[in-house]
Amino acid sequence: MTDVDDRTTTVHGTVAAGFEGVREEFAAVLAADHTEPGGQLAVYHHGRPVVDLWAGEGITGDSLAAVYSSTKGAAHLVLALLVQDGAIDPDRTVASYWPEFAAEGKGGLTVRELVSHRAGLIWADGGFGIPELADDRIIAERLAGQRPHWTPGTASGYHALTIGALTGEVVRRVTGRPVQEIFEERVRAPYGLGLHLGLPEELEPRYVPVRPGVATPGQAAEFAANPVDLESLMAVAFGFASDPPLDLVELANTREVRALGPASVGGVGSARGLAGMYAAAISEVDGRAPLLRPETVAEVGRVRWKGTDVVTGVADAFAFGFEASEGHYPALGEGAFGHSGAAGSQAYADPVNGVAYGYTRRRFALPGGAAPENERLSAAVSEAVAKL
């Protein structure tokens, strides 16, 4: 790999031969940022690190960022491992593992349907404050008796702040252990990943707090012209309809949230950690066999639902608890899977091309979800791989 220290764009890190174009695109992304730029990009190819870049004041390759919903990828990797082990049958009902879940007409919902965001459990009556959202056990207990927002199994809507707790409770009922503990034991620790579902106090100095998003003039005008409908499912699912409305920046910057690592949005990590997790899932890394067998990789990446999300109102596709990444970035191979995060993070595995990708940014991307620069960066990675 060649060293990069571009003082013009403040890009630091390394890229392997053939991936110089990715560095150039990363620098271009920084130059186009209308706020102060700051972020990380890491890529593995067939289990080998080929891109490791970072930029921004106070940011290094080891810095840890709030990855929000990219956490869901870590939680559902644990679920995939347990399915692979034969411990969980995705076609059994959730209630067969978690009897209390059957309340309010939810008894027929399968685990597979649950992780396709089809439960209708996007929020609980009375809402959640940040202390409750930090604790998956509290979320799960509240949701078990909750009346769904739509008939379970009939529609798919993004469970932004709840799906991790729901999946995690299935895992806990089967194993007796929280998903965070299993992730630490089977994924993070063996590979030394900089990705934590529960950040130890001694690593707090490496955490880079999220900064609020700064709208462009065009975005500000659009937001003013189209305010969030507080009666909408989207407002409910993201806590915007709560009193007071949920502040997603405050959520991530709360130590209790980072300490407990709720499986929907509480992960803290680096781009290296995100990419390293997906590399470990699909490739041999440092002599270790892939975490997932080929048949599991195919199952995990298979699209299980595709259509208009009733929460977000946009076209989307879900695989087994993961976003079907191929639908977001056309250059990716069939069966690519991963998960984006609210502040702009993105992470995925592209098994066909042997690529694992991770991206973080310091400032909250607007309007939310995977930052738009991921499309450019991902395309640059795909172009580099195609030329090898």
C-alpha positions, 0 to 999 in steps of 0.5 A: 500500500502507498502512503497518502498525506495530501495537505491540500485535501487533508487526506491521510492513510494508505491505499493499495496499488490500483485503488489510487482513484478511491483516494482521489474520490475521497479527496473530492468528497472532502473538497465538496463538503460545505461544512468542515469535513471529517470522516473515514473510509476503509475497504477490504478486497478478498480479506485484504485491506486495500483502502484506509483513509481518514481526514478532518481535525482530530480524526485518525484511523483509530477514531471511533464514530457513532455509526447509528443504524450501521449497528443493525448489521452487527446485530443481524450478523449475530443472528445469521451466525445463530441461524447457521448454528441451527440455534434459531429457525427463521421460519418459526414464529417469534412467539415460539421463542418469546411467548409474550410477543404474541400479544395484540395479534403478533403471534403468527409473525415469523423471525424472517418477517420480523427482520424484514421490518414487517412487525409494525412495532416502530414505537411504543405507546408513551414513547421512549426517552434516551435512557430507555432507548439505551437499554434493549431489554426495556425496549423489548419489554415495552414492545412485547405488549404493544399493539402494532401500527399495522397488521404484522406481515402485511407491510414493511416499514423501517423500525429505525429505533426498535428492530435491534431490541426485537432481534436481540430479545429473540437472541436472548431468549434462545441463548440466555445472552445479549446480542452485544455479548455474543458479538463481542465474543464471536466477532469483535474480539477475535478480529480486534475490530474497532466496532463496539456494541458497548464502548468500554470507558477506557476507549472513550477518549477515541470517541469523536462526538457527532456534530449536528447537520448543517443544511445547505440553503436549498435543503433549508428551503426544502425543509421549511416547505415540507415540514415533517408530518407529526402524525406520520409513521415516519415521525413516530418511528424516529421519535420526532412525534414525541414530546420532546422530540428525540434528538438523534445527535444527543442520543449518540453523544450520550455516554449511557447509550455508548456504554450499553450499545443498543442494537438498533443505533448504539454502535460506535466504531471506525470505518476499519471496524465496519469494513473489517466486520463484513470482510470477516463475514465473507472472506478469509482474514488473517488465516481465519475462515469466513464467519459465514459459510457460502450458503449462509452468505447467499441466504443473508443477502437474498432480498426478502422484501422489496417495495415502498416502505410505509414508514419512510415512503421510499422504495427499499429492499431488505435482506435478512435483517440487512439492507439489500445494498445492491439496490442502493449502489448498482455497481455492486454484485447480486446479494450484496448486503449491509446497513447504513446509519443516520449520520451518514455511515455506510457499511456492506459486503459485496460477496460477488466481488469480494469487497467489504466497505466501511465509511463514517463521518463526523457531522450528521448528514442531511436529510439522514441515512447513508450520506450521498457521497457513499454513492461516489465512493462506492462507485470508485471502489467498484471501478478499481476492483473491476480493473484489477 
